[in-house]
Amino acid sequence: MNAILGLMRKDWSLMKKQIRMVAVYLVILFVIFSFTTDGMVAFVPLFSILMFLMSTNCFAYDEQVNFGKLLAASPLPASRVVLSRYLLSLLVGTLGGAILTLLQLVLSSFREPEEASPEVPLSAFLISAGIALLLVSILFPLFYKFGVNKSRLMILLVCAVPAAAAALLQFVIPETVWRNLAVPPALLTALPWLAGVLLVLALLVSMRISVGILRRQEH
């Protein structure tokens, strides 16, 4: 446990300066977007995802100082190294997104106390957290395998392929089909829980793949 906390502190020390800079932008943009409710709804999910992905910069820092060679020469298990980075991403993302959501709720209660409701901000936070965790599950193994610089094209593909597939489906399937598509109420009720289970499984599989990649690199 001490090794995991030590690695998390190392990554946190690399992220602190950048988080301070992001915090300044957050305050400025928060003030700008706070004048419109629609702006706030779009603002919080975007930066919640950014907070989850903040730890991806640690991969670039490790590459610059050849931190992988130091890990290979140390007795630290690959599982602890991987676990520390995933935990830090979850911690920073959850705390950052929760703070932004709380600020949105407070601001909404002052601006429109009659219409202030926690349902929309909380739903937006949960959806953005799910998207961010899915991206973490996909990107972290790529970074461990190829490094940040070589993974840039793959990152574009990760983002472009789903968008292209969604656009193709919308083009191929007539709009009337989408309008008449009936989803059973039971499925709608179970969908958030199913998505949560799938995200947990995706994270576990992602961690297992990352551990395997790191172990092979040590030999």
C-alpha positions in Angstrom: 0.0 0.0 0.0 2.9 2.4 0.8 4.3 1.8 -2.7 0.9 2.6 -4.3 0.6 5.8 -2.3 4.1 6.8 -3.1 3.5 6.4 -6.9 0.3 8.4 -6.6 2.1 11.2 -4.8 4.7 11.1 -7.6 2.1 11.5 -10.2 0.3 14.1 -8.2 3.5 16.2 -7.9 3.7 16.1 -11.7 0.1 17.2 -12.1 -0.1 19.9 -9.5 1.2 22.8 -11.6 -1.0 21.9 -14.5 -4.1 21.5 -12.3 -3.4 25.0 -10.9 -3.4 26.4 -14.4 -6.6 24.5 -15.3 -8.2 25.8 -12.1 -7.6 29.4 -13.3 -9.2 28.7 -16.7 -12.1 26.9 -14.9 -12.8 29.9 -12.7 -12.7 32.3 -15.7 -14.9 30.0 -17.9 -17.2 29.3 -14.9 -17.9 33.0 -14.5 -18.5 33.4 -18.3 -20.8 30.4 -18.6 -22.6 31.1 -15.4 -24.6 33.8 -17.1 -26.6 31.2 -19.0 -28.0 27.9 -17.7 -27.4 26.2 -21.0 -23.7 27.2 -20.9 -23.3 25.7 -17.4 -24.9 22.4 -18.5 -22.4 22.1 -21.3 -19.4 23.4 -19.3 -19.5 21.0 -16.3 -19.5 17.7 -18.3 -16.7 18.9 -20.5 -14.3 19.8 -17.7 -15.4 16.7 -15.7 -14.0 14.6 -18.5 -10.9 16.7 -18.6 -10.3 16.1 -14.9 -10.5 12.3 -15.3 -8.0 12.5 -18.3 -5.6 14.8 -16.5 -3.4 11.9 -15.4 -2.7 10.9 -19.0 0.0 13.6 -19.0 1.9 11.6 -16.5 2.7 9.1 -19.3 4.4 11.8 -21.2 6.4 12.9 -18.2 7.5 9.3 -17.5 8.7 9.0 -21.1 10.8 12.2 -20.9 12.8 10.9 -17.8 12.8 7.2 -18.8 10.9 6.3 -15.7 10.1 2.9 -17.2 13.8 1.8 -16.9 13.8 2.8 -13.2 10.6 0.7 -12.7 12.2 -2.3 -14.5 15.2 -2.1 -12.1 13.0 -1.8 -9.0 11.2 -4.6 -7.1 7.8 -2.9 -7.5 5.2 -5.2 -9.1 3.7 -4.0 -12.3 0.2 -4.4 -10.8 0.9 -1.8 -8.2 2.3 0.6 -10.7 -0.8 0.3 -12.9 -3.2 0.4 -10.0 -1.7 3.6 -8.7 -2.3 5.5 -12.0 -5.8 4.2 -12.4 -6.7 5.1 -8.8 -5.2 8.6 -9.2 -7.2 9.2 -12.4 -10.4 8.1 -10.6 -9.7 10.2 -7.5 -8.8 13.4 -9.4 -11.7 13.0 -11.9 -14.3 12.2 -9.2 -13.3 15.0 -6.9 -12.9 17.5 -9.7 -16.2 16.6 -11.3 -18.0 16.6 -7.9 -16.7 20.1 -7.1 -17.8 21.4 -10.5 -21.2 19.9 -10.1 -21.6 21.3 -6.6 -20.6 24.8 -7.8 -23.2 24.5 -10.5 -25.9 23.5 -8.0 -25.0 26.4 -5.7 -25.0 28.9 -8.6 -28.3 27.6 -9.9 -29.9 27.8 -6.5 -29.0 31.5 -6.4 -29.9 32.4 -10.0 -33.1 30.3 -10.3 -34.1 29.1 -6.9 -37.6 28.0 -8.0 -36.3 25.9 -10.9 -33.1 24.6 -9.3 -33.0 20.9 -9.4 -30.0 18.5 -8.7 -31.2 15.9 -11.2 -29.8 17.5 -14.4 -26.3 18.4 -13.0 -26.0 15.0 -11.3 -27.1 13.2 -14.4 -24.7 15.2 -16.5 -21.8 14.4 -14.1 -22.6 10.7 -14.1 -22.7 10.6 -17.9 -19.5 12.5 -18.3 -17.8 10.3 -15.7 -18.9 7.2 -17.7 -17.5 8.6 -20.9 -14.3 9.6 -19.2 -13.9 6.1 -17.6 -14.5 4.5 -21.0 -11.7 6.7 -22.5 -9.4 5.8 -19.6 -10.1 2.1 -20.2 -9.1 2.4 -23.9 -6.3 4.9 -23.7 -4.2 3.7 -20.8 -3.3 0.4 -22.3 -2.4 2.2 -25.6 -0.1 4.6 -23.6 1.6 1.7 -21.8 2.1 -0.2 -25.1 3.1 2.5 -27.6 3.7 5.7 -25.5 1.9 9.0 -25.8 3.5 10.2 -29.0 3.0 7.0 -31.0 -0.6 6.7 -29.7 -1.8 10.0 -31.1 -3.1 8.5 -34.3 -4.8 5.8 -32.4 -6.4 8.4 -30.1 -7.9 10.0 -33.2 -9.2 6.7 -34.4 -10.7 6.0 -31.0 -12.7 9.2 -31.2 -13.3 9.2 -35.0 -14.5 5.6 -35.5 -17.5 5.8 -33.0 -18.5 9.2 -34.4 -18.3 7.9 -38.0 -20.3 4.8 -37.1 -23.0 6.9 -35.4 -23.2 9.2 -38.5 -23.4 6.2 -40.8 -26.2 4.6 -38.8 -28.1 7.9 -38.9 -27.6 8.1 -42.6 -28.5 4.5 -43.4 -31.5 4.1 -41.0 -34.4 6.5 -41.9 -35.4 9.1 -39.3 -38.9 7.6 -39.0 -37.4 4.4 -37.7 -35.6 6.3 -34.9 -38.7 8.1 -34.0 -40.8 5.0 -33.9 -38.2 3.0 -32.0 -39.8 1.8 -28.8 -37.6 0.9 -25.9 -39.2 -1.2 -23.1 -39.5 0.8 -19.8 -37.8 -2.1 -17.9 -34.7 -1.7 -20.2 -34.6 2.0 -19.6 -34.7 1.5 -15.9 -32.0 -1.1 -15.9 -29.8 0.7 -18.5 -27.9 2.9 -15.9 -27.0 -0.1 -13.8 -26.0 -2.2 -16.8 -23.8 0.7 -18.0 -22.2 0.9 -14.6 -21.4 -2.9 -14.6 -20.0 -2.7 -18.1 -17.8 0.3 -17.1 -16.4 -1.6 -14.1 -15.7 -4.6 -16.3 -14.0 -2.4 -18.9 -11.8 -0.9 -16.2 -10.8 -4.3 -14.8 -10.0 -5.6 -18.3 -8.1 -2.5 -19.1 -6.0 -2.8 -15.9 -5.3 -6.4 -16.6 -4.1 -5.6 -20.1 -1.9 -2.7 -18.9 -0.3 -4.9 -16.2 0.5 -7.6 -18.9 2.0 -5.0 -21.2 4.1 -3.5 -18.4 5.3 -7.0 -17.3 6.4 -7.8 -20.8 8.3 -4.5 -21.1 10.3 -5.3 -17.9 11.7 -8.5 -19.4 
